[in-house]
Amino acid sequence: GNSVTQMEGPVTLSEEAFLTINCTYTATGYPSLFWYVQYPGEGLQLLLKATKADDKGSNKGFEATYRKETTSFHLEKGSVQVSDSAVYFCAHSFSGGYNKLIFGAGTRLAVHP
Amino acid sequence: DVKVTQSSRYLVKRTGEKVFLECVQDMDHENMFWYRQDPGLGLRLIYFSYDVKMKEKGDIPEGYSVSREKKERFSLILESASTNQTSMYLCASNQNPPRDNEQFFGPGTRLTVL
């Protein structure tokens, strides 16, 4: 079936540390892949996306590469800031139609000064 | 910019009450979605609509209904609220066909059922 698996949180880092949040997916066909971010008290915002294999999505210093061979879309940032503290959701598009997205459980990131 | 708004940020209701959650989008999107978000479970799709008066069940429709009388508005209805419906509810929309399947989200409504 269609699913997304993310590393469990919370992830706690010091400012300027390197961040990796792992994401793997199960899907039929060739889905688009997304990272959404939810800051405290807010809805989800699109952070970055990739629509085909080997594409790299990037935004605000975050990057993720669509790896078809490992069905992965890991999120990375070289130097996190306190303002990056949020919940991060990995998602893929659903090939069964109706423009649906399949979300992972979310990973909470806490960055300390 | 796409804007999706939800009628309330916080709601407190009693068991058995009928609850309406409203969502409005201003970008003429055909598709609208209702999710609930719970810790450790991520987002789960309750219902979605691809046109006025059209609706489809998502993964967890039990205990909910929806209404879409106008293109810009999508309502989620809890006919008789129960404590296990305490959650964060998120509305989203996108165009049809969607651009890369991206969805645009509202700020969420945190519902507490006592």
Interface residues (C-beta under 8 A of the other chain):
Chain A: V4 P31 S32 F34 Y36 G41 E42 G43 L44 Q45 L46 K49 T51 F89 S93 F94 Y98 N99 K100 L101 F103 G104 A105 G106
Chain B: V4 N31 F33 Q37 G40 L41 G42 L43 R44 L45 F48 Y50 E56 G58 L90 A92 N94 N96 P97 P98 D100 N101 E102 Q103 F104 F105 G106 P107 G108
